[in-house]
């Protein structure tokens, strides 16, 4: 029968050695503790000398306050410290050390010598320690102010731990990482790291700067791409300051220097948050350089989590992580315009590739599969399609003649037949119309004009003071748009290159080395919906040269919507319904004018439509249907729902393309998409996450994948 083991109390020497192995796991842990002690002593210059990766010899010398001669006999005993009196002091601890275990642990697994001098002492004092006790008497000797600690034969009595360590070269690399991190965070302190009897490997000056120390330690490649980040939150008692690399820098091995209350730590939550933001902007499996210094109320931080003090726990972690993500993403979005890309002509006859970075040697190394065309004017896909005689596919921009041609079609009250066919045509032989537009053009005016909210007529160059809405409902709708924005799609659309129009509903765009098929109508509709929310109360006017009777428009709209039904009641009931609809809009005309620049006079006539985007006018053939849907589909009883449904219906109206198959109309539609719609999408649009699943944007080709196919061929 097996007997139970006898429980015995471990000897103090065994207990101390076990505890020492938890605190000092490798030379880098010992150096970290010693550097923190030097910083606590108000040192301004720290010199570190290493041999065999710190296993044979590790020495740190500072010019701090030193150690009092009276304290040298107990300085290496466990739980002796000058930084903590009672447990409650941990809630307000502002120093690196507090447990009094670092020197004690090192003395149990290495030969430790301390040489120290305070400003009041006439000479320095030297003492050697073993297992936390003095090996001999304290000796007076010559020395400078400060402390010099020498650690020799680390893990000499823990053979298993010493054998499990990496090579001296790799341990030295870890030492450099520790010194580099503290040198960057404490840029006012000078740091020197060198191998025994060899040249100095790392040296930073006193009263330096973070960027300068990054340049010294990690090189100019990182330093020149740094952007500053800063967060202040009084509610969380939070202050964050740091530097991150922009989208031009990436590396297979990421660097995250995280300091919480000036303590070098690691946080998986913050690391994952940073990686998730950068994954949108950097190539796959690439990472950035990030240095963050987080200062929290000491009461909200628990530093006594792990023996090495490499981990901490703090309150409001989710809120803090989210603020860091938002701040970094904002900075990266703001600097995406400076992204450096190598260019290559994608189509025959284009100019020679131009090296944006002015580094021909790097450009030569760049694979052709990673080169993209960034100048949309170099070549266009339209050149490979034959055009009608006397037609051209050259862009004309949004000059006055284009605007006149687009808006001219809206000035005539359309016939019922035209509206039912959803096509409005202006007779070219109408001399009066031509003369009218000639006068407008010569005067430098057009019917699309900017006017102020009080409706005083101004020219196109007039700029009025923007009105910031105070309506909570509108602000809530804006917030919903922002919360629903997909950052990946935003990156694609913010840096898109327009390729071609397939038809009035589909377009091709390029981002990086990928080709996308876009549902232009959906994108345009969502763009105008957001425009209606964000330009609320700040729209210009599309003035109609002749007022349009609302009642007649409602009749046309109702007839168009019921023409395929089996109802026999025609104009009688329809006319009565049109009267009720007109009265409803008349009762809302003050609100429509003030908020949306939709102008209706007291006689029930439509005078103006809102100008949502300069150079764009809606297809007037859909106007009667739009007015009917304003009455039937808008919820006029609830403020928020009213604004949302009104904006949705208006966006649908403005996004509807002209279905006229005439070559000139098609060409005009294509120019509008390329030179008006997509530039606005690139600049303003916040694409919703639903576009990923509803087919609004589809990737149809990747240059990298095509190269792989051709390589196999």
C-alpha positions in Angstrom: 0.0 0.0 0.0 1.4 3.4 -1.0 2.1 5.8 1.8 1.4 9.6 1.4 4.4 11.8 1.0 5.6 13.8 4.0 5.1 17.6 3.8 8.2 19.5 4.6 9.1 23.2 4.7 11.5 24.2 2.0 14.7 25.7 3.0 15.1 29.5 2.6 17.8 29.0 0.0 15.6 26.8 -2.2 12.7 29.2 -1.9 14.8 32.2 -2.8 16.3 30.4 -5.8 12.9 29.4 -7.1 11.6 32.9 -6.7 14.7 34.3 -8.4 14.0 32.1 -11.5 10.5 33.5 -11.8 11.7 37.2 -11.7 14.9 36.8 -13.8 14.2 34.4 -16.6 17.1 35.6 -18.9 19.7 38.4 -19.0 17.2 40.8 -20.5 15.0 40.5 -17.4 17.9 41.3 -15.1 18.9 44.3 -17.3 15.3 45.6 -17.3 15.2 45.6 -13.5 18.6 47.3 -13.3 17.7 50.0 -15.8 14.4 50.8 -13.9 16.4 51.1 -10.7 18.7 53.6 -12.4 15.8 55.6 -13.8 14.2 55.6 -10.3 17.5 57.1 -9.1 17.0 60.1 -11.4 19.9 59.1 -13.7 20.6 61.1 -16.8 23.3 58.9 -18.3 23.3 55.1 -18.2 26.2 52.9 -19.6 25.7 49.2 -20.1 28.6 46.7 -20.8 27.9 43.1 -21.8 29.9 40.0 -22.4 28.5 36.7 -23.8 25.0 38.1 -24.1 25.0 39.0 -20.4 25.6 35.5 -19.2 29.3 36.0 -18.3 29.3 39.7 -17.5 26.6 42.4 -17.3 27.4 45.8 -15.9 25.3 48.9 -15.6 26.6 52.3 -14.5 24.6 55.4 -13.8 25.0 58.9 -12.4 21.9 58.8 -10.2 21.4 59.5 -6.5 23.3 56.4 -5.4 22.7 54.1 -2.4 23.3 55.2 1.2 26.2 53.5 2.9 24.0 52.5 5.8 21.6 50.6 3.4 24.3 48.4 1.7 24.1 45.6 4.2 20.4 44.9 3.5 20.0 46.2 -0.1 20.1 42.6 -1.5 17.7 41.1 1.0 14.2 40.2 -0.3 11.4 42.7 0.2 13.7 45.6 1.1 12.8 48.8 -0.8 12.7 52.5 -0.4 9.7 52.9 -2.7 6.9 51.2 -0.8 5.7 51.5 2.8 2.3 49.8 2.9 0.2 47.7 0.5 -2.2 50.7 -0.2 0.8 52.5 -1.7 0.5 50.2 -4.7 -2.6 52.2 -5.8 -0.5 55.3 -6.3 2.9 53.8 -7.1 4.9 56.1 -9.5 8.2 54.3 -9.5 9.4 51.3 -11.5 10.4 49.1 -8.6 8.3 48.5 -5.5 8.7 44.9 -4.3 12.4 44.9 -3.4 13.1 41.6 -5.1 15.2 42.5 -8.2 18.7 42.7 -6.6 17.9 39.9 -4.2 16.9 37.6 -7.0 20.0 38.4 -9.1 22.2 37.8 -6.1 20.8 34.3 -5.7 21.6 33.2 -9.2 24.8 35.3 -10.0 27.8 37.0 -8.4 26.7 40.6 -7.7 28.9 43.6 -6.9 27.7 47.1 -6.1 29.8 50.2 -6.2 28.0 53.4 -5.2 28.4 57.0 -4.1 25.9 59.6 -3.0 26.5 63.3 -3.4 27.0 63.7 0.3 29.6 60.9 0.6 33.3 61.8 0.4 34.1 58.4 -1.3 32.4 55.5 -2.9 31.6 52.1 -1.3 31.9 48.7 -2.7 30.1 45.5 -1.6 29.8 41.9 -3.0 26.7 39.7 -2.4 25.8 36.1 -2.6 22.3 34.6 -1.8 21.2 38.1 -0.7 23.9 38.5 1.9 27.2 40.4 2.1 30.2 38.2 1.2 32.6 40.4 3.1 33.0 43.8 4.6 32.0 47.0 2.8 35.1 48.7 1.4 35.7 52.4 0.8 37.1 53.2 -2.6 37.3 55.9 -5.3 34.2 56.4 -7.5 31.9 58.8 -9.2 28.4 59.9 -8.0 25.9 57.2 -8.9 25.8 53.4 -8.8 27.6 50.7 -10.7 26.2 47.2 -10.5 28.1 44.2 -11.9 26.5 40.8 -12.5 28.8 37.9 -13.3 28.2 34.2 -14.2 24.4 34.6 -14.4 22.6 31.2 -13.7 25.9 29.6 -12.6 24.0 27.6 -10.0 20.9 26.9 -12.1 22.3 24.7 -14.8 19.0 23.7 -16.4 17.9 27.3 -16.9 21.3 28.3 -18.3 21.2 25.4 -20.8 17.7 26.4 -22.0 18.7 29.9 -23.0 19.4 30.9 -26.6 22.8 31.6 -28.0 24.8 34.6 -26.6 24.1 36.5 -29.9 20.4 36.1 -29.5 20.4 37.1 -25.8 22.4 40.2 -26.8 19.7 41.0 -29.3 17.1 40.9 -26.6 19.3 43.1 -24.4 19.4 45.7 -27.3 15.6 45.6 -27.6 15.2 46.4 -23.9 17.8 49.2 -24.0 16.3 50.6 -27.2 12.8 50.6 -25.8 13.8 52.5 -22.7 16.1 54.9 -24.7 13.2 55.8 -26.9 10.7 56.3 -24.0 13.3 58.2 -21.9 14.8 60.3 -24.6 16.1 62.9 -22.1 18.4 60.2 -20.7 21.6 59.1 -22.5 22.0 55.4 -23.0 25.1 53.5 -24.1 25.3 49.7 -24.8 28.5 48.0 -25.8 30.2 44.6 -25.7 33.1 44.1 -23.3 36.4 45.3 -24.9 34.6 46.1 -28.1 33.1 49.1 -29.9 29.9 50.7 -28.8 26.8 49.3 -30.5 24.2 51.8 -29.3 24.5 55.3 -28.0 21.9 58.0 -27.5 22.6 61.5 -26.4 21.1 63.2 -23.3 18.2 65.5 -23.9 17.6 63.9 -27.2 14.1 63.4 -28.9 12.0 60.3 -29.5 12.4 60.6 -33.3 16.1 61.1 -33.1 16.5 58.0 -30.9 14.3 55.9 -33.2 16.6 57.0 -36.0 19.7 55.9 -34.1 18.3 52.6 -32.9 16.1 51.4 -35.8 17.3 53.5 -38.7 16.1 56.3 -40.9 13.8 54.0 -42.8 11.4 54.0 -39.8 12.2 57.5 -38.5 11.3 59.3 -41.7 7.8 57.6 -41.8 6.8 58.5 -38.3 3.6 60.4 -37.5 2.6 61.6 -34.0 -0.5 60.4 -32.2 -2.0 61.9 -29.1 -5.1 61.2 -27.1 -6.5 63.0 -24.0 -9.6 61.9 -22.1 -10.4 63.6 -18.8 -13.2 61.1 -18.0 -10.9 58.1 -18.2 -8.0 60.1 -16.8 -6.2 58.9 -19.9 -3.2 60.5 -21.7 -1.6 58.8 -24.7 1.3 60.0 -26.7 3.4 58.2 -29.3 4.6 57.7 -32.8 3.5 55.3 -35.5 4.7 54.6 -39.0 2.5 55.7 -41.9 1.3 53.5 -44.7 4.7 53.7 -46.6 6.5 51.5 -44.1 5.9 47.8 -43.5 8.0 44.9 -42.2 7.6 41.2 -41.7 8.4 41.7 -38.0 6.3 44.3 -36.3 7.6 46.5 -33.4 5.3 47.5 -30.6 6.9 49.6 -27.8 4.2 49.9 -25.2 4.7 51.8 -22.0 1.9 52.1 -19.4 2.8 54.6 -16.7 6.3 54.6 -18.0 6.7 50.8 -17.6 7.6 48.7 -20.6 4.8 46.1 -20.8 3.0 44.0 -23.3 -0.8 44.0 -23.9 -2.3 41.4 -26.3 -5.5 43.4 -26.6 -3.7 46.6 -27.7 -1.4 44.6 -30.0 -4.3 42.9 -31.8 -6.1 46.3 -32.1 -3.1 47.9 -33.7 -2.6 44.9 -36.1 -6.2 45.0 -37.1 -6.0 48.6 -38.1 -2.8 48.3 -40.1 -4.0 45.1 -41.9 -6.2 47.4 -44.0 -3.3 49.4 -45.2 -0.3 47.1 -45.3 0.5 44.0 -47.4 -0.5 40.7 -45.9 1.7 39.5 -43.0 3.3 42.9 -42.8 3.4 45.0 -39.7 4.3 48.5 -38.5 6.4 50.3 -35.9 4.3 51.6 -33.1 5.5 53.4 -29.9 2.8 54.3 -27.4 3.2 55.9 -24.0 -0.1 55.5 -22.0 -0.5 57.3 -18.7 -3.4 56.3 -16.5 -4.5 57.0 -12.9 -2.3 54.7 -10.8 -5.5 53.6 -9.0 -6.8 52.2 -12.3 -3.7 50.0 -12.9 -2.6 46.8 -11.2 1.2 46.4 -11.8 1.5 43.4 -9.5 0.2 40.9 -12.0 3.4 39.0 -13.0 6.8 38.5 -11.2 8.6 40.1 -14.2 6.2 43.1 -14.2 5.9 42.6 -17.9 2.1 42.5 -17.8 -0.3 44.9 -16.2 -4.1 45.0 -15.8 -6.0 48.2 -16.0 -9.6 49.4 -15.8 -11.7 50.5 -18.9 -9.5 48.4 -21.2 -12.1 48.1 -23.9 -12.7 51.8 -24.1 -9.0 52.6 -24.1 -8.3 50.0 -26.9 -11.1 51.4 -29.0 -9.8 55.0 -28.6 -6.3 53.8 -29.7 -7.8 52.1 -32.8 -9.8 55.1 -33.7 -6.9 57.5 -33.3 -4.5 55.3 -35.4 -7.1 54.8 -38.1 -7.8 58.5 -38.3 -4.1 59.2 -38.7 -3.6 56.6 -41.4 -6.6 57.8 -43.3 -5.2 61.3 -43.2 -1.8 60.3 -44.6 -3.0 57.8 -47.2 -2.6 60.5 -49.9 1.2 60.4 -49.3 1.4 56.7 -50.1 4.3 55.9 -52.5 3.6 53.7 -55.4 5.7 52.6 -58.3 4.0 53.2 -61.6 3.9 51.4 -64.9 2.1 52.0 -68.2 -0.7 49.5 -68.3 -1.7 50.0 -71.9 0.2 50.3 -75.2 1.7 53.6 -76.1 1.9 55.0 -72.5 4.8 56.9 -71.1 7.8 55.1 -69.5 7.3 54.1 -65.8 8.1 56.9 -63.4 9.7 56.2 -60.1 7.7 58.1 -57.5 10.2 57.5 -54.8 13.2 58.6 -56.9 15.0 55.3 -56.2 15.8 53.6 -59.4 17.5 50.7 -57.7 14.4 49.9 -55.6 12.2 50.3 -58.6 14.2 47.8 -60.5 13.7 45.3 -57.7 9.9 45.8 -57.7 8.0 42.9 -59.3 5.9 44.0 -62.3 2.9 42.2 -60.6 3.0 44.9 -57.9 3.2 47.9 -60.1 0.1 49.9 -60.7 -1.1 52.8 -62.9 -1.8 55.9 -60.8 -2.4 58.4 -63.5 -5.8 57.9 -65.1 -5.0 60.2 -68.0 -2.2 58.1 -69.4 -4.4 55.6 -71.2 -8.1 54.8 -71.2 -10.0 51.7 -72.2 -12.3 53.8 -74.4 -9.5 54.2 -77.0 -10.0 50.6 -78.0 -13.7 51.2 -78.9 -14.8 52.8 -82.1 -16.9 55.9 -81.7 -19.6 57.5 -83.9 -18.2 59.9 -86.6 -17.5 63.4 -85.3 -17.7 62.1 -81.7 -14.9 62.2 -79.2 -14.2 60.4 -76.0 -12.0 63.1 -74.6 -13.2 64.4 -71.2 -14.6 67.8 -71.1 -14.9 68.3 -67.3 -17.8 70.2 -65.9 -17.4 73.4 -68.0 -20.3 75.7 -68.7 -21.5 74.1 -71.9 -21.7 70.6 -70.3 -23.8 72.1 -67.5 -26.0 73.9 -69.9 -26.6 70.8 -72.1 -27.5 68.7 -69.0 -29.8 71.2 -67.5 -31.4 72.5 -70.7 -33.3 69.3 -71.0 -35.0 70.0 -67.7 -36.5 73.4 -68.5 -39.4 72.2 -70.6 -42.5 70.7 -69.0 -42.4 67.2 -70.3 -45.3 65.6 -72.1 -47.2 62.7 -70.6 -45.8 60.4 -73.3 -42.2 61.5 -72.6 -42.6 60.9 -68.9 -44.2 57.5 -69.4 -41.2 56.5 -71.5 -38.9 58.0 -68.9 -37.2 60.0 -71.7 -37.2 63.7 -72.0 -35.9 65.3 -75.2 -35.5 68.9 -76.1 -36.1 69.8 -79.8 -32.8 71.0 -81.3 -34.7 73.3 -83.7 -36.2 75.3 -80.9 -34.4 78.6 -81.6 -35.8 80.4 -78.6 -34.3 77.8 -76.3 -31.0 77.9 -78.1 -31.0 81.7 -77.9 -31.9 81.6 -74.2 -29.0 79.4 -73.3 -26.6 81.4 -75.5 -27.5 84.4 -73.4 -26.9 82.5 -70.2 -23.5 81.2 -71.5 -22.3 84.6 -72.7 -23.2 86.1 -69.3 -21.2 83.4 -67.6 -24.3 82.0 -65.9 -26.3 78.8 -65.9 -29.5 77.7 -64.3 -27.4 75.7 -61.8 -26.4 78.5 -59.5 -25.3 78.7 -55.9 -27.5 80.9 -53.8 -27.6 81.6 -50.1 -30.4 80.2 -47.9 -32.3 83.5 -48.2 -32.5 82.9 -52.0 -30.6 86.0 -53.1 -29.4 85.3 -56.6 -25.6 84.8 -56.9 -23.2 83.6 -59.5 -21.5 80.2 -59.5 -18.5 81.5 -57.6 -20.6 82.7 -54.6 -19.8 81.0 -51.3 -22.2 81.4 -48.4 -21.5 80.8 -44.7 -22.2 77.2 -43.8 -25.1 76.5 -41.4 -24.3 73.8 -38.8 -27.5 72.0 -37.9 -28.5 71.5 -34.3 -31.2 68.8 -35.0 -30.4 65.7 -32.9 -32.2 63.5 -35.4 -29.9 64.5 -38.3 -26.8 64.0 -36.1 -28.1 60.5 -35.2 -28.5 59.7 -38.8 -25.0 60.9 -39.6 -23.6 58.8 -36.7 -25.4 55.7 -38.1 -23.6 56.3 -41.4 -20.3 56.6 -39.7 -20.7 53.6 -37.5 -21.8 51.5 -40.5 -18.8 52.6 -42.7 -16.6 49.8 -43.8 -12.9 50.8 -43.5 -11.7 48.3 -46.2 -14.2 49.6 -48.8 -13.4 53.2 -47.8 -9.7 52.5 -48.5 -10.6 51.1 -51.9 -12.9 54.0 -52.9 -10.7 56.7 -51.5 -7.8 55.6 -53.7 -9.7 54.4 -56.8 -8.7 54.9 -60.3 -11.5 55.2 -62.8 -11.2 52.8 -65.7 -14.3 52.9 -67.8 -18.1 53.0 -67.9 -19.7 49.7 -69.0 -23.2 51.2 -69.2 -25.2 53.7 -67.3 -25.4 51.4 -64.3 -22.0 49.7 -64.2 -18.4 51.0 -64.1 -14.9 49.6 -63.7 -12.4 51.0 -61.2 -8.9 50.0 -60.1 -7.4 50.0 -56.7 -3.8 48.9 -56.2 -3.4 45.8 -58.4 -7.1 44.8 -58.3 -9.9 45.5 -60.7 -13.4 46.1 -59.4 -16.9 46.1 -61.0 -19.1 48.8 -59.4 -22.9 49.2 -59.4 -22.7 52.9 -60.1 -26.4 53.5 -59.4 -26.2 52.0 -55.9 -23.0 53.9 -55.1 -24.5 57.2 -56.4 -27.7 56.7 -54.5 -25.8 56.1 -51.2 -23.5 59.1 -52.0 -26.5 61.4 -52.4 -28.1 60.1 -49.3 -25.0 60.9 -47.3 -24.8 64.3 -49.0 -28.3 65.1 -48.0 -27.4 64.4 -44.4 -24.1 66.1 -44.2 -25.0 69.2 -46.3 -28.4 69.5 -44.4 -29.6 73.2 -44.7 -26.6 74.1 -47.0 -27.8 73.2 -50.5 -27.7 75.3 -53.5 -30.6 75.5 -55.9 -31.4 74.2 -59.4 -33.6 77.0 -60.6 -36.3 76.2 -63.1 -36.7 78.8 -65.8 -40.5 78.0 -65.9 -42.5 77.0 -62.8 -43.8 73.4 -63.0 -47.4 72.9 -61.7 -47.3 70.3 -58.9 -50.9 69.1 -59.6 -50.1 68.3 -63.2 -46.9 66.5 -62.2 -48.8 64.4 -59.6 -51.4 63.4 -62.3 -48.5 62.3 -64.6 -46.9 60.4 -61.8 -50.1 58.7 -60.7 -51.0 57.7 -64.3 -47.5 56.4 -64.8 -47.7 54.2 -61.7 -51.2 52.8 -62.5 -51.1 52.4 -66.2 -50.6 48.6 -66.0 -53.3 48.1 -63.3 -56.8 46.9 -64.0 -58.5 50.0 -62.6 -60.9 51.8 -64.9 -61.1 55.0 -62.9 -58.9 57.4 -64.7 -58.6 61.2 -64.5 -61.4 61.8 -62.0 -60.0 60.0 -59.0 -56.4 60.7 -60.1 -57.1 64.4 -60.2 -58.6 64.4 -56.7 -55.6 62.5 -55.4 -53.2 65.0 -57.1 -55.0 67.8 -55.4 -54.6 66.2 -51.9 -50.9 65.5 -52.6 -50.3 69.1 -53.7 -51.9 70.4 -50.5 -49.7 68.1 -48.4 -46.5 69.4 -50.1 -47.8 73.0 -49.8 -48.2 72.5 -46.0 -44.6 71.3 -45.8 -43.1 73.9 -48.2 -41.4 76.0 -45.5 -39.6 73.0 -44.1 -38.7 71.7 -47.5 -37.3 75.1 -48.5 -35.3 75.7 -45.3 -33.8 72.3 -44.9 -33.6 70.9 -48.5 -33.8 73.9 -50.9 -36.8 72.4 -52.5 -38.8 75.5 -53.4 -42.6 75.6 -54.0 -44.6 78.8 -54.2 -48.0 79.5 -52.8 -49.8 78.7 -56.1 -48.6 75.1 -56.0 -45.7 75.5 -58.5 -42.3 73.9 -58.2 -39.6 76.6 -58.6 -36.3 74.9 -57.7 -34.7 71.6 -56.8 -31.7 71.1 -54.4 -28.3 71.2 -55.9 -26.6 68.1 -54.3 -23.4 68.0 -56.4 -21.9 70.7 -58.6 -22.1 69.6 -62.2 -24.9 67.0 -61.6 -28.6 67.5 -62.3 -31.2 64.8 -61.8 -33.1 63.1 -64.7 -36.2 65.2 -64.9 -38.2 62.4 -66.5 -38.4 60.8 -63.1 -39.6 64.0 -61.4 -43.4 63.1 -61.3 -42.7 59.7 -59.8 -40.4 61.2 -57.3 -43.0 63.7 -56.1 -45.6 61.0 -55.8 -43.1 58.9 -53.7 -42.4 61.9 -51.5 -46.1 61.9 -50.5 -46.6 58.2 -50.2 -43.2 56.9 -48.9 -42.1 59.6 -46.6 -43.1 59.3 -42.9 -44.2 62.9 -42.2 -45.2 62.2 -38.6 -41.8 61.4 -37.0 -38.9 63.8 -37.3 -36.0 61.3 -37.7 -37.9 58.9 -39.9 -39.1 61.9 -42.0 -35.6 63.1 -42.7 -34.4 59.6 -43.4 -37.1 58.6 -45.8 -37.1 61.9 -47.5 -33.3 61.7 -48.1 -33.7 58.1 -49.3 -36.3 59.0 -51.9 -34.4 62.1 -53.0 -31.2 60.1 -53.4 -33.0 57.5 -55.6 -34.3 60.3 -57.8 -30.9 62.0 -58.2 -29.1 58.6 -58.8 -31.4 57.5 -61.6 -29.5 57.7 -64.9 -30.9 59.0 -68.2 -32.0 55.9 -70.1 -31.9 57.6 -73.5 -30.0 55.3 -75.8 -28.9 58.2 -77.9 -25.1 58.2 -78.4 -24.7 61.8 -77.2 -26.8 61.1 -74.1 -24.7 58.0 -73.3 -21.5 59.9 -73.8 -22.7 62.7 -71.5 -23.7 60.1 -68.8 -20.3 58.5 -69.0 -18.5 61.9 -68.6 -20.7 62.7 -65.6 -19.8 59.4 -63.9 -16.1 59.9 -64.6 -15.7 63.6 -63.9 -18.4 64.3 -61.3 -19.7 61.2 -59.5 -16.5 59.2 -58.9 -14.4 62.2 -57.9 -17.1 62.9 -55.2 -17.1 59.2 -54.2 -13.3 59.3 -53.9 -13.4 62.4 -51.7 -16.5 62.1 -49.5 -18.1 58.7 -49.6 -18.4 56.5 -46.6 -19.4 53.1 -48.0 -21.7 50.9 -45.8 -20.7 47.4 -44.8 -23.8 46.1 -46.8 -21.9 46.8 -50.0 -19.7 43.8 -49.3 -22.6 41.3 -49.6 -25.1 43.0 -52.0 -22.8 43.1 -55.0 -22.3 46.9 -55.2 -18.5 46.4 -55.4 -17.1 43.1 -56.8 -13.5 42.2 -57.4 -13.2 40.7 -60.9 -9.4 40.6 -61.4 -6.1 40.8 -59.6 -2.8 41.5 -61.3 -0.9 39.2 -59.0 -3.2 36.3 -59.7 -3.0 37.0 -63.5 0.8 36.9 -63.3 0.6 33.6 -61.6 -1.5 32.2 -64.4 0.8 33.5 -67.1 3.8 32.1 -65.3 2.3 28.6 -65.4 1.6 29.1 -69.1 
